[in-house]
Every structure is written in structure tokens, then in C-alpha cells.
Amino acid sequence: MKLYAGVSAGVMELLRGFAEKFQQVSVDEAYLIPGLGIRNFEDAALYALRIKDEVQRQQKITCSIGVGPNKLLSKIASGFQKPDGLTVVRPEDVKEFLFPLPVSKIPGVGEKTEEVLKGMGISRVEELANCDIQLLSERFGKMGLRLKQLANGLDFEEVIEKESIKSISRHGTFAEDTDDPVKISGSLDLLIESLHGSLLKNSFLFKTITLTVRFEDFSTYTRSKTLPIWTSDIFVIKRTAIQLLSEFIGRRKLRLVGVGVTKLRERDERQTLITDFP
């Protein structure tokens, strides 16, 4: 159980690195919204493949991902092709995807609700979607409207962070293990750019920078440095990360490099920091 929890924590931390917004709902299930660079469902599918690849590389496990226009459709899609699937549901394909399914596939429809629906002659999602709302309301009260909405692929729940953000990190796995300092520092630069963008978006300052490296034999090490002042300066992150990385360059080939910041607090926009001055 401890091993499972450890793997779960590792996967969730990895997913946070890919997310603009992230919500963990159980030990093995989460929702995320990717960044603004994802313009359409084709981009989203490629992004999901990258996530699957990183989970496989870093945690040595497979995962199933559902891509959809809302949480409902993403959740149902993620249940397809397990344990290593990717199912994409575009807005124009919602009815084609949902309607043939048994009503039990709708989240919240348990055995008792399914039994009542069967008594009404409803066993497929299409039948529930087309059922008269008044009839559903008589049987299920306020839940009747919700059932009809879900059967039609409508879900207005947002992806919400349930806990305050305690850290921001980015990790990248090399296509091939490498000891090339230029390639390693270049990868680290890209990760820092992404991390810094998240800092600015959330108006966060930080005090601690952490570097993570994983060698070709999968041994993993972290090094951290806590600064004397709060800052959001990207050059401070880069300079400190390179200093921490220097200990590991030339020892063995690296498989993964990562960088993170902790001890976060929101920036008061009225406050001027030492690092704001040229």
C-alpha cells in the first residue's frame, strides 16, 4: 500500500507539471486543463500522449486518459481501453459516443438508480437523454434534471484546485540518457521558462528552489537552496538551478532533470521587491 501511495504521489506531481489547472479526486484519478498552447482537440490528444509517455518513463506504469469538452465526458472516456488507453471525444461526437452506452456508465448512477430507470424502460443513455423531464423529476426530484443533462453530455462543473498550491515544478525525461552538458542545461532552461510562466500567472513569490536529477540506473537525487528573500526572478531560478546541477554533471548519464520552487506566497502588487530594481 505504501508503494502504491508513493507511485500515486509521483504521478500526481507529474500531472501538475502539465496542468494549467489541476484537480485530484482520488488516489488514481485527476482532472487537468492544459495550457493556452493547446488550441484544439488534435493538440490535446498529442499532449495526452506526452503525459502517458512521461508517466511510463518516470513511474514505469501505464495510464488511461480521456480527453473531452467537460469533466463528465473526460471521465467516461478515460474508462475506455484500460489500462493503457487514450480516448478523445470531440464536441461534435458527443452523442455518438454517449448514446449507445448503458446508463450505468454515467457517474452517480448506481445500482438502485439503474434499477429504477430500468423499471421506466430506460437502459441506454440515449433513452435517458430523450426521456421527458417531467417524468424524470417525478421519480428523482431535482436529480432528474441532472440525469437528463448528463445523458446529453452536459456538465458545468469546473476543474478546481481543492488545496492551495504548495509548490510548482517541472520535470522532463530525455529521449535518450545523456551526459551532454549543453543538452541538459538546454532542457533545464525550457523547464524553468514553463515554471516561471506558472509563477507569474498565479502571482507567486518563492524562497526555495529544488533540483531533481535521475541517472540512467534510475537512482534519483534532489538538491535545494533557500534564498534570503522572496522573489519571482527567472534569472535567480536559472542561476541557482545551474549551481545545483553542477554537482551531477560528468558523473553519469542523466535520464531526467527537474526543477521546482516551494515556500510560495502570493505577491502583493503594491510591494516592490529588491529584485525588481535593475
N, C-alpha and C positions, 0 to 999 in steps of 0.2 A: 504493500500500500504506500509506503514511503517513497519507493521508486516511482510509482505511478504519479504521486503528487509532485515529485521533483520534475518529472518529464512534463507534466501539465503546466507547471510554473514556467518552465523553459519555453514551451510552445506559446504560452500566452504573452510572455515578454517579447518573443519574436514577432508575434502578430501586432503588438502595439507599435513596433517599429515600422510596420507597413500602413498604419492607420492614421487618418485624419481625425476620426472619432472611433472609439472602441468601447464595446460593452461585453464583459464576460458574464454569462448567465449560469454557467455550471463549470465543473472541473474540466469538461471536454467540449464545451460549446461556447461560441462567442460570435458577436456581430461586429463588423467593421465597415467604415466608409473610407474608401481610398482618397488620395489627394486630388487636387484640382487637375493634375495632368491626365487623369482618366476621363476621356471625353465621350466614350460610347461603350457599348457592351463588348465590342471586339477588344478594346483596350482593357476592359475589366477582366475578360477571360484570360488574356495574356498575363495580367497582373496576378490572377489567381494561380496560374501555372508557376509563376515565380515564387509565390508563397509556398506552394506544395513542394517545390524543389528545395527551398531553404529548410522547411520542416524535415524533409528526408535527409538532407545533408547534415543538419545540426543535431537532430534528435534521433535519427535513424528509425523513424516511424512514418507510416503513410497517414494521410488525412483526406477527408472528403469535403468539398467546398460547393456551396450553392451560390450562384450569382443571380440576383433578381432585382426588380424595381422596389421591393419593400422587404421587411423582415419576414413576413409570412411566407412569401414565395422563395426567399433565400433558404429559410429553414427546411421547407419541404424538399426543395431541390437538393439540399445537402444530404438528404437521406437516400438519394439515388446513387447507384453504382458504388456503394460502400464495399470495401474500406478505403478505396483509393480513387474516388471519382471526382469529376468536375461536371456539373450540370448548370447550364446557362438558360435562364428564362427571360426572354425579351418581352417588352410590354405587349407587342402585337401577337405573342404566342401564349398569353396567359390562359385563355380559355381552352385552347388545345391541350395545354399542359395539365390544367387542373381538372377539367370536367370529367375525364374518364376515371379519376381516382375514387376509391372508396371514401366515404365521409370520415372514416377513422383517421385519415391522413391529415385532417385539419387539426392543428394544435388546439387542445381544450375539449375535443370531442372524445370523451372516454367511453367505457363500456355502457354505462347507464344511458348517456345521451344517444349513443349509437342505437341502442335498443329501442328508445322512444322514436327515433327517426325511422327505423325500420318498420315500426308499427304504423307510421304515417305513409309507408310506401316509398321511403327515401333511403337509398343505399349508396348512390353515387353523388359526387359533388355537383354535377350538372343538375340533378333533380332538386338538390337543396338550393342551388342558385336561382332556380326558376320557381321555387315554392312561394306561394302567396305570403306576404309579410304579416298579414293579419293572422293567418293560421299559425305561423311560427311564434308570433307574440302571445297568442292564447296559450300555447304549450310551454314556452320557455321564458315568457316575460321579456325584460329588456335584453336578455341574451339572444332572443330571436333575431333582432336586427343585426347583432354582431355576427351571428352564424351566417346570415344571408350575405353580409358584406364580405366575410372571409371566403365564402364559397364563390364569390365573384372576383376574388383576388384583390380585394380592397383591405389595406391595413395601414393605419395612420400613425402607428407607434414609431417614435423616433429612436435612433441609436443614442443611448445616453450613458455617459460615464457614471457608474454608481459610486465610485470613490474618487476623491481628489487625486490629481496626478502627483505622484511622489518622485518620479524620475522620468527622464526621456532618454532613450538610447537607440542606436542604430547598429546593426551588425551586417556584415557581408561575407559570404563564402566564396573563395576563389574557384574558378572553373578547374584549375589545376593547382596543387600545392606549389608554393613559390617562396624563394628566398631573395627575390629581386627587390631591392630597397625602393626603386622607382615605382614599381607596380604596387607595392604595399602602401607607400606614402600617398600615391595617387588614389588608391581605393579609400584610404582613410580620409583624404580631403573631401571626396564625394559624400561620405557618410556624415562628416561634420557639417557640410553645406545643408544636407537634409535635416539634421538635428537642429541646426541653428534656425532654419525656417520655422520649425515647430515651436522653438523658444519664442520667436518674435510673434508668431500667430497667437500664442497664449499669454503674451506679455509677462514671461517668466524671467527672473534672475536666478542664478545658481552660485554655489560656492565650491562644490566638489565635482571633479572630473575623474572618470574611471575609464581605463583602457582594458579591453579584453583581447587576448590572443589565444588561438587554439593551434597546436602544432599538428604535423602530419600523423602523429600517433594518437591524436585526439586528447592529449593532455592539455588542460586549459588553465590559464593564469590571468589574474587581474591585478592591476596596479591603480592606485588612486592618489589624488593630490587635492587637498582642501586649501582654497585660497583665503587670504585675509580679508577680502572684500567681496561684496555681491557684484555680479556683473552679468552681461549677456554678450560680451565682446567675442566675436568669432575668432579673432586672432589670438585671444587668450586660450581658447579651446585648442586651436591648431598648435600653438607653441607648446602647451602643456602635454598634449597627446603625443607629439613627436618626441618630447623629452622622455615620456614614459615608455614609448615604443623602442627607444634606443637600446634598452636593456636586452631586447629579444632579437634584434636584427643580427643576422650572421650566425645564430646558434643552430637553427634547423629550419626546415621549410615550414611555412605557415599555411594553415588550411582556412582560417577565419580570423578576421580582425573586427573589433567593435569599439565603439566609444559611447559614453553616456554621461549625463550630468544629474546630480542629485542635490539635496538640500535646496529645494526650489521655494521661491516665494513670488507672489505677483508684484510686478513693478508699479510703483506709484508714479503716474505720468508727470506729476508736478516735481518729482525728485530728479536732481541732476547728479549723475554718478561721476566718480573720478575718471572712469574710462570713457566718458562722453567727451572729455576735452582732448583736442589734438596734441 
